[in-house]
Amino acid sequence: MLKAIILIGGPQKGTRFRPLSLDTPKPLFPVAGRPIIQHHIEACVQLPELKEILIIGYYQQSQMEGFVGDMQNLYSINIRYLQEFTSLGTAGGMYHFRDQIRAGNPRAFFVLNGDVCADFPLQELYSFHTQRPSSALVTIMSTEATHQQSLHYGCLVFDRTSGAVSHYVEKPSSYVSTYINCGVYVCSMDIFTKLAQIFHAKGEEYSCVSYCNGNGNGKEQGHIKWEQEVLTPLAGTDMLYAMPVPNWWSQLKTAGSAIYANRHYLALYKKTHPERLANVGTKRGEGDGNLICTILPDVYVHPSATVHHSAVLGPNVAIGPGVTIGPGVRIRESIILEQAQIKDHTLILHSIVGRGSTIGAWARVEGTPSDPDPNKPFAKMENPPLFNNEGKLNPSITILGCFVQIPAEKILLNSIVLPHKELSRSFKNEIIL
C-alpha cells in the first residue's frame, strides 16, 4: 500500500495570490475548472496501490471539509484533512501526524507541495525510487531551469547515472546547478527516524534557549523545514536521490501564474480527460448544435454556464459554474469564476474575473501576460514583485476580486481590483483598493 500527502500551508501563506485568495483558500482556487489540489488528487488516484491521501495544512477545518467531502464521494479512496494547530513548517506537519501517515503500514508515501502544477509522473517516480539502494530515504522529482532562475528554487547536484544527490541548497545565493526541486517526492517510511532525530535535537536546543534567554525564535519545537533541515543534510549520504523529468511543471505563486497553469492543464486534458474540453470550431448559427459557441482550443466551460452562441472563446479559457456570457463577447487567455456575468460585446484578455463579478456591455478588460521566455529552453514563470524599483506597478494580468462591478464601455488595463468594488471610470496600471 502507498499513501500521498499534500502540503497546503495556511492563510498567512500565499499572500502574493491575493486578492484571489481573500475569499477562497489558495489550494481550492479553480484552474482549468478544478481546484488546484484536485489535480494532485487526480494524479494520485491513477496509482492502484495508493489507498489514502492526507492533506496537511493550517486552514480551518470548516474551509476544507466541503472540498474533502466532495473528493471523497468523487474518488473511491480515503481522503482526509489534518489541521496543524499552528504553522509547523514543510516537515513539521508530517512529523506531527506521523501516526496517521504510518497507520496501515504503507511501503512508502508521496509528498506533494500544494502550490505546484505539473503533469505528475508519480508511477515513474515510485518505480525509480524502488530501484534505488535500500538506503534511499527520499527521491526528488527534478526539472531543469535557466541559470538565473535556478537561484529562486532548491538546487541539486546529482549523479546522472545513479540519481544520487551529492549537494542540495535551497534558494542559493550563487549558481549551484540548473536542476531544481519540483516539490514532489517519494519517501521511505524510515524518513521518520530522521525527522525524530531533528525534532529531539531541537528539543534539547529549545530547552537550553528557553532556560538561558526566553523562548528562542518564537517558533514551535515541532517547526521543521523539509528542504533546509532534512534534504540538505541527507545530500551526499546515499539517502537522497533525484529523478529528472521532462514533463511540464510550474509553481503557482502569483495570480499571473494561474493563467499559465490553466493553459497547460487544459492541454493535458486532451490526453487525460478530453470530455472536459469544449468542442472546437466556428459556430455558424444557433442551430449548429455541436458547438456551444465559436471555440478556439483549449477551452473548459462548466455545464451550468450560459454562453451565447455568438460569443468567441479561446484559446486558454476556463468558464466556471453559473457564469453568464452575453452575445458577441470575446474572451481569450482568461479565467472566469463562478456566477460572473459578462455582458454583450465585452472583450476580456489575460485576466481573471472574480466570483459574482459583473462586467458591463462593450467594456474592455485586459492584462499583460508574464509567461516564461519562449526563446530560453527550460525557462520558468517569472514571479515579479507587484511594484518595480521606481514604485510603479509592474505590468501583469488584470484581476478582479469577487463581486466587482465594471460599468458599460469602460476600459481596465493591467489593474488589480479588490473585492466588492464598483468602478465608475476606466483605470490603467492601478490597484483599486
Disulfide bonds with the S-S distance in Angstrom:
none
